Structure formats: structure tokens, C-alpha cells
């Protein structure tokens, strides 16, 4: 069996570059991740120690509370990061909620 000898500098360089490129996220990908956390990661206000933490979806909570539509805007560092409307504009479910400008 033949072994290939690799220089330590090459290993360190490869690992460093791997960490740099896997850890880099664009602003757009961070914004999408944060929006998904709001849409799918709602938490209860109070938890009992030792119980499983269940996450709820925004649409599920809207159905539970019978809310036809909601608009959410997220501000970060005094700038609008993202805004989105969910559900319907009127209770008769004829017109979808519009995009927030």
C-alpha cells in the first residue's frame, strides 16, 4: 500500500478555505432564513421545564385565531429588512393580501 504525503500547509489552507466558504452567507440568504424563522418558528410564550419545545407556523396560528390576513415588517438597524403580507385582505377571502411596499 502506497501512502501519499501531504504538506501540513496544504491541509491548513484547505481547511481554512473550507470554513470561509461554508460560513459565508449573503444578505439575501440571511433575510430568507429570518423570514422562514418567522413563518415557521413561532414559539409559545411559556414553557414548562422538561417539555418538548414545539414550533408553530404563522399560517397555523392565523387559522387558530381566525385571522384572515396579517402584514409583517421587520426593521433591522433602522432599515426595512423585509416585509410580507399573509392571508386575505378581506374576510370574505376574495382578495389576497397585497405586497407591502
Legacy VTK file of the C-alpha trace (Angstrom):
# vtk DataFile Version 3.0
C-alpha trace
ASCII
DATASET POLYDATA
POINTS 101 float
0.000 0.000 0.000
1.385 3.364 -1.003
0.861 6.478 1.135
0.697 9.986 -0.251
2.477 12.577 1.821
0.616 15.874 2.125
2.275 19.017 3.395
0.758 20.448 6.598
0.478 23.898 4.997
-1.737 22.474 2.241
-4.019 20.826 4.808
-4.322 24.033 6.843
-5.014 26.075 3.714
-7.708 23.640 2.537
-9.432 23.592 5.924
-9.295 27.383 6.237
-10.809 27.898 2.795
-13.499 25.328 3.545
-14.516 27.147 6.726
-14.518 30.530 4.986
-16.718 29.468 2.091
-19.166 27.387 4.094
-19.604 30.126 6.710
-20.285 32.932 4.241
-23.888 33.858 3.750
-25.177 36.662 1.597
-27.544 39.280 2.959
-30.320 37.811 0.798
-29.840 34.313 2.234
-29.815 35.686 5.801
-33.024 37.600 5.104
-34.712 34.475 3.701
-33.608 32.486 6.749
-35.012 35.115 9.131
-38.304 35.284 7.225
-38.598 31.480 7.367
-37.991 31.602 11.138
-40.924 33.999 11.497
-43.139 31.926 9.195
-42.347 28.502 10.669
-40.713 29.059 14.054
-43.242 30.709 16.343
-42.844 29.683 19.977
-45.173 29.573 22.964
-44.791 32.398 25.494
-44.280 29.996 28.421
-42.684 26.555 28.584
-42.704 24.050 31.414
-39.231 22.767 32.231
-38.586 19.383 30.668
-41.288 19.619 27.979
-40.547 19.465 24.267
-40.369 22.832 22.528
-42.884 22.819 19.685
-42.651 25.407 16.941
-45.785 26.710 15.249
-46.347 28.130 11.793
-47.708 31.597 11.154
-50.485 30.278 8.911
-51.446 27.712 11.561
-51.766 30.444 14.196
-53.795 32.578 11.771
-56.231 29.712 11.266
-56.436 29.015 15.020
-57.258 32.641 15.867
-59.396 33.087 12.712
-57.274 35.956 11.401
-57.915 36.429 7.674
-54.713 38.359 6.962
-51.652 39.894 8.534
-48.744 42.027 7.353
-45.312 41.758 8.920
-42.428 44.186 8.522
-39.020 43.546 10.064
-36.773 46.510 10.807
-33.058 45.930 11.429
-30.626 48.764 12.178
-33.265 51.388 11.316
-33.852 49.929 7.843
-36.617 47.766 6.457
-35.145 44.289 6.115
-38.229 42.566 4.712
-41.991 42.872 4.624
-44.667 40.419 3.554
-48.437 40.015 3.673
-50.086 36.678 4.519
-53.662 35.537 4.009
-56.508 37.615 2.645
-57.269 41.333 2.666
-60.970 40.915 3.480
-62.757 38.295 5.498
-64.749 37.024 2.513
-61.494 35.546 1.094
-61.902 37.132 -2.324
-58.780 39.265 -2.477
-55.359 38.111 -1.291
-53.374 40.390 0.971
-51.172 42.648 -1.117
-47.471 43.036 -1.106
-46.205 45.646 1.300
-44.368 48.447 -0.460
LINES 1 102
101 0 1 2 3 4 5 6 7 8 9 10 11 12 13 14 15 16 17 18 19 20 21 22 23 24 25 26 27 28 29 30 31 32 33 34 35 36 37 38 39 40 41 42 43 44 45 46 47 48 49 50 51 52 53 54 55 56 57 58 59 60 61 62 63 64 65 66 67 68 69 70 71 72 73 74 75 76 77 78 79 80 81 82 83 84 85 86 87 88 89 90 91 92 93 94 95 96 97 98 99 100
